[in-house]
Amino acid sequence: MTKANDLNLLNSISYDEQFETYRSLYRSAAFVKSSFKLTSVEAFDYCRQREFFVIVAPYNKYHEILAERTFAEDKIKWSLIGGSVKRTSSETFLEAANRMAQHSLPSIVISDIEPFAFLENTFDFEGQTCVHQGIAFTGRVRADKPEELLTVGDRTRGHFVPISLPPDEIAISHNKKIFIEAQKHISKKTLGEAPFHEREISINEKYQHRYAFHDRFVKPLFSFASKFFGEYSIDDYKQLEHSILSDGMTSSLIDVACGENELCEQLARTSQFDLVVGNDISFSQVELLSKKSNGKQVPEGLVYTNHDATDLPFEDDQFDVSICKNVLHHMPDQDAVQRLIAETVRVAKKALIVEVMNPEFEGRWGRLRHNYYVHFLHDAFVHFLSKSEFEALIEPYTCQYRFDCHTFRGVYFMAVLSSP
């Protein structure tokens, strides 16, 4: 077997695993099957070169769906955006969905990308068959005035169509089924302005180079200093975290707001975990984690998702463990903090909550460090907590373990919670 064939086999196995992992995650998503009779060997050969694909239905705050104009049946109709996954570049289904949206409308940025249907297309030619597997995603368009996106650049096929568009206006027959599922899914989303986290995502993207400097130089310095300061070092905390995650009963895990943390990939490369999900509402963070893998094959069972952590599309107790680290202070108000903790606890049998204490309680060093995060990194913060406030937040849940970690980077509250 040639090296090229070896690579194709490796990628085929990887995408099969990705597809099945997505299906196990999004259990309520529809499953749409379609069959096609081909009349030429050229068409069949073309189909055999493409096994995995995505469909994406970006929607704006008015619940309009981005579709492309096409000429069919002697009139203008609409088609959903989609195409094949780039297997040669190890592109994930999620990355492919984002690429398809940007190819259709180069100025578009989407977030909260969520599968709403799994697709299976079977092609038959003279008794021979090949099967394509795909995932259909929705994605929220990040724009205050989405209609202005259509005037940027020279592509004119894309247009926002009403969610109430009759399915008969969709050109491709099997896409009509997918469009109906997209209508159902998007109609459940909230209309109106962008959610609270939109501003922070934009800030993080603008100052990515500063975060890269922080990760490379400042964070290791803080970790080193922590070895000589405080009641417990970062290494002590990590040992405790490791003991919680390695209790012999944990095989699935979700980090509800993973950011650029590489913990998920590290855990997925161990033999303990069958499923590891790294979730973050910022797609740029998800892309950054993919780039950090340096082209290595994605570990089996590792999936990155792009959802609002206060409204996760997963079932109750779907994971053995959930993690929420240093996220609570980014929430806009008390209600959002409570929803975040509630979701983190709801989706897993055991939830590990870690949050930094309000730096104002640490004196001069805490305020100095806080100024660095705010003025250099432009880190958004709203809702820092005191110890008593943190205790009050976790009081409604069953607390299996409670720990305060005093480090050079601050005081961290840690709690292991489960449903009451």
N, C-alpha and C positions, 0 to 999 in steps of 0.2 A: 504494500500500500504506500502511495506517495505521501510526502509531507503535506501537500495540499488536501489530500483526502483525509489524512489524520486530523487536520485542522477542522475540516467540515464536520467530521464525526464528533469531535470535541464540542464544537459549537452546537450541533444538533442536540446532543445530550443535554447541554446546558440550557437551551431554550425550552426543551421539553420539561425540564425540572422547573424552570421559571414559570411556565404556563400552569403547571399543576400546583405550584406553590401559591400563585395568585388565586387559583380556583378554591384552594383550601382556606385562603384568607377571606375572600369576599363571597361568602356562602349564599347571600341573598341575590346576587347578580343573576340576570337571565342567561340562558344558554340558547343560542340561535344557530340552527343548522340549515345549510343550503346545499343543493346538489345542482351540478351543471353537466350537460352533455356537450362535449367538444367535437368539432367536425374536422379538425385538421391536426396533423402530427406536430406542426410548428407551434400551435397553441398549447398542446399538451407538454411539449418540451419546455416551453416558456413557464408553464405552471410548475413543472418539476423543479425549477431552479429557485422557487420561492415557497418556503414552507410556513413562515411566520410573518404576521402582519398586524398593524394597528389601525383602528379608526378613532378619530378624535372629534368631539363635538364641543368646541369652546363656546361658552355662553357669557353674556355680559350682565350688568346689573338690571337691565330691563327684561331679562330672560329671553333674549334673542340669541339664536344659534348661528355661529359662523359656518356657512356652507359655500360651495363654489358653483358658479353658473356653468351649465353645460347644455349643449344642443342635442335634443333627443326627441324622437317622434314628431319631427317637424315643428318643434317649438322649444323655447327656453325652459329648462327645468333646473333642479338643484341636485348636487351630489354631496355626500359627506366626505370629509377630508380623511385621507388614509393612504397607506402604502406599506411596503415590505420593511421589515427590520433589517438593519445592516449587520449581517452575521459576521462579516470579515473584520469589523471593528469592535466586536463584543458589545455592541449597543444593547441596552436593556429595553424592555417594552416601554417603560416610563420615559426614557430618553427619546425613544422613537416617536412617542406621542407628542412630546414637546417640539421635536424637530419638524414633524408634519405640520403642526400649527404654524410654526415660524416660516415654513416654506410657502404655505398658503397666503400668509399675511406677515411679511418680514418684520413689521414693527410690533407685533403682538408679544405679550408676555402673559403666560397663564400660571395659575397656582391652584392648589387643592385639586390635583389631578386624580380622579377616582374611576376605577373600572365599574361599568354598569352592565356590561354584557360580555360573555365569552362566546367566541365565534368558531364555527367549524364549517369550512367549505370543501366539498368533495367534488373532484373533477374526474369525469369518465371519458375515455376514448377507446373504443373498440375493445372493451373488456378490461382495459388497464385503468387504474385509479391512482390519484394522488390526493392527499389531504392537506389543507392549509389550516393552521390554527391561529386565531387572532384574539385580541382584546380590544374592546371599545371603551374609550375613556371620555369623561366630561372634564372640563377644566374651566375655572373661573378666570375671565379676562381681567387683568389688572390695568384699569384705566379709568380716570374720572370721567372722560368723555370718549367712550369707545367708538362713537361714530367718526371721530377725527382720525382714527387709525386707518380708515379706508382711503384717506387722501394722501397717506405717506407712501412713497415708492411708486412703482409703475405697474404693479399687479392689480388688475381690476376684476378678476373672476370671483374673488371672495366678497361676501356680503353677509350682513346680519339679517337673518330671516326670523319672523315671529315664531315663538314656540308653538303657536296654534296652526302653523302651516299644515295644510292637508297632506298626508303621506303620499297621495297620488302625484304631488308636485316633485317628489324625489324620483330621479331618473332611473337608477339601477334597482331592479325589482327586489333583490335581497336586502338592499340598504333601507328599504321601506320598513322592514321589521326592526332594524337597528334604530332607525329614526324614531319609531314609536316608543321604543324602550328609553331613548334619550329624552323624549318629551316627558315620560313618566318620572324619570330621575330628576331632571332639572326643575320640574314643577314643584318639587319638595324643598328646593333651596330658597333661602331668604332673598327677597327683592331689596334693592336699595343701594346705599353707599357701601364703600369698601370696608371690610372688617378692621378692627383696631390694630391688628398686627401688620397691616399693609405698610405703614410708615416705617416700622422697624426693619422690615425686609428690605425696603429701598435704601435705608441707611447702611445696613450691612453690605449690600451690593456696592454702594458707592465707596465704602472704605475697606474693601477687601484686602488691599495691599497692607493696610495697617494691621488688620487681623492676622495676616500672614507673618508679619514681623513679630507680633505678639506671640503667636504659636511657636515660632522658631527660636526666639531669644528670651522673651520675658517670662513665659510660662515655665520653661525649664529652670530659670533662675529662682522663681517663686517656689518651685518644688524642692530645689536644693536647699533654700533658706528654711523651708518648713521642717527639715530634718533637725534643725537646731533651735527651733522656736515653738513654744506652746506645749500644751498638755499632751496632745497627740499629733503625730506627723501625718502627712498625706499618705505615706506608705502604710501606716497603721490603719488608716481608713480604707485603703485599697485592699488590705488583707481581710478586713471585716466584710467589705463588699464581696470579695471573692468567696468567703465562707457562706454568705447568703446565697450567692448564685451557684454554688457547687455543693448543694446539700444532697445530691443524688436523686432529687425528685423534680428537677427543673430541666425540661427539654425544649421549652419554647419561651421566647422573651420578646418584649417590645420596649424600645426606648421611645417615649412619646414625643420627645423634642430633642433629637440627638445632636443637632447642630453639626459642627465639624468633627465631633468626637469619633475616634476610630474604634471605640469599644465594641460596637456591633460586629465589625469585621473580625476583630480579634476573637470574640466569642464564637462566631460562626466557623472559624477555622479549627476549633477544638472538636473533639468527638462527642462532647456532651449534648450539644444542641442540635435538634432536628430543624428548628425554625427560629430565625432571628430577624426581627423587623426593626429597621431604623427609620423612624418617622420624623419629618420636619416640615413645617408649613412653608419654609423657604426652599423653592426648587434649586436655587443656586447653591445651597448647602448640600443638597443631595448630589448635585453635579460635582461639587468639590470633593466629596467623599469618593466618588467614582474615579476621579482623576488621581487621587492619592494611592489607588491600587496599582498604579504604574503598569496598566495593561494586563495584570494578572487576572486569571479567570475568577469570576465571582464565586465565592464559596457556595457549595450546595446548601440550600435552605436560607440564604441571606437575601432579603428583599428590602429595598428602600422605598418608602411611601411618602406621600406629600399631602397630609391632612392637617386640619385645625385640631390641635390636641384637646380642645374643649368640646369637640363634637366628632368623636372617632367612629368610623363606619364598621366597627367590629362588634361581635356578640359578647355577651356577658361571660366572664371567665374563659375567654378564648385562649389566653396565654397562661403559662404557669407563673411568670413574673413580669411585672411592668416596672419601668424606671422613669422617674421624673426628676432631673437634676438641674438645679439653678434656673428654674423657669418661672416660679411663682412671682418673683419681683418684676417680671415683664408684663404681667397681667394689668389691665387698665383699672380694675376695681375689685372690690371684695367678691362680688357675684362671679366674676370670671375666675378668680382664684379658687373659689369653691367648686365651680364646674370642672376646672382642670383636675383638682384632686379627686373629685367624684368619678370622672372618666378614667383616670389612671387606676383607681381601685376597681372600677366596674369591669374592665376588660381583662383582669387577671386575678388569679387566686391569691396572689401576694404582690403588694406594691411597695417599691423602695422609693421613698421621697427624700430628696436632699435639697436643702435651701440655705443660702448664705444669710447670716444675720444682718440686720440694718447696720451699716458701717458707722453710723452716728454714735452707736453705743460702744465703739472701740477706741474712742479718743482720737488723738492727732494722726496716728498712722492709718487708722481706718478712713478718716476723711481724705488724707493724701492719696491713698490707694484708690479711693472712690473717684477723686478728681481725675486721676489717670484714665480710668475706664470711661468717664463721662466726656472729658474734653479731648482726649487723644483718640480713643476708639469710638467715641460717639455712641457708646452702648446705651440703649434705651432702658430706662428703669422707671417704675411707677410705684410699685407696691412692696417695698422692703418691709420685713417683719421683725418684730421683737420676739424674744423667746416666749413670752406669754401669749402673743398673738398666734405664733405657730402652734403652741399647745392647744389653743382654742380651736384652731382649724382642724386638727386631727382628732379632736375629742369625740366626734360622732362615730368614729371607726374603731374597729378592734385593733389595738396597737400591740404587735408581737415583740417589737424591740424599739428602743429609743436611745439615741446616742448623740452627743455634741462633740464635734471635732474642732479643736483649737489649732489653727495653723497660721503661718505667715501670711497666707492669702485671705484670712478671715476666720470667723467662727461659723461652722456649718452645722445645721440641725439635720439629723437623720432619723427617719422613722420607717419601720416596716409595718404596713397596714394591710388589713383585709376587710371585707364587708362585715358590717355589724351582725 
